[in-house]
Amino acid sequence: MDEYAWPTGPGVPVGEAVRHAWSATVAALPVGAHVTGQVIGRQPFGVFIRIDGVPDAVALAEITAMPQGMELPALGASVGGEVFWHAHNCQVRVRLDEWRTRGD
């Protein structure tokens, strides 16, 4: 698989399921909530994360929140972070813990 491929595969929520579950996702993951999950996709602008315990949610950690000199987490990496926004395109925006502790 190409490192910068869009996330697909078993256990990766599809667009329609994500949109259908959006109200429940926002309720389950309020701004300020800490989440954990697995990196399911990498793009030049950030990583997509499958959130533990919320199967129809997708999070995005953008490089705009990444400290200079750090690398994007690898595909399959376990990560944690804080929800800081609910985007209009049904994405939960997350600032990763490793970016906060090394970038402050």
N, C-alpha and C positions, 0 to 999 in steps of 0.2 A: 504494500500500500504506500502511496505517495505520502510523505510526511505532512504535506499541506492539503490533504484531501478533506472534503467535508465529512463529518462523522456519519457513519452508517454501520449497520451490523446488528447482531443480536443484543437486545437490551438497550439499544439507543432509541430514544423516543422519536417518532416521526412528527412532522409538522402539524398534521391535523390533530393528533393526540395532545400535543403541546398547547395548541390554541384552545382546544376543548376544555382542558384542565386549568387554564390560566387563572380563573378566579380562585380556585382551590390552591393553586401554587402561591399566589400572592398572600393568601390567608396563612398558609403554612410557613412561608418564608418572609416575614416582615423585614423591613429595613433594620439593620442592626443585628439580625440573627446570624449565628455562626453556623456554617455548613461545611460538610466534608463530601468528597466525591472523587471521581476518577476522570482524568483527562481523556476525552474521547475524540478530540480533534484539535489540530493546530493550524493556525493561519498566520500570515505575517503580522496581523493586527492583534493576536491574542490566542487564548486556548478556550475550547468548549469543554464543559464539565458536566458529567452525569451526576446529579446530586443524590447522595445516599438518602433513602427513605422517602423520596419524592420522585417516583419513577417516570412521570410525564413532564419533568422540568428539565430545562437546559440552562446552564449558567455560562456566562462569558466573562473571562478575566482579560481585560484589554491591556495592551502594552503601555497605554498612557498612564497606567497605575504602577508600572514596573520600574524600579530604580535602574538608573543607568549602569551598564556593565553586568547586569544579570541576564540569565538565559530563561527562555520559556520552559516550563516543565515538559518532560517527555510524554509521548503517548503512553497511556496506561498508568501514569504516575498517580499516586494518591495525594490529594491536596486538601487544604482547608482554607477557609476565608470568611469574610464578613460581607453580607448582602448590603450594598449601598444604593441600589436603584432597581426599579422594575421598568424595563424598556417597553416602548410601544409595540415592538415586534415580538413580544412574549418571551423575552430573555431576562433572566435574573442576572444582574451585574454584580460581580464579586471582586473584592480586593483580596488577593491571596495573603495568607499569614506570612509566608516567607518574604514577600515583597514589603510588608509593613515593618517587620523586625529588622531587615537589613537595609531598608531604604530610609528609615527615619533619622 
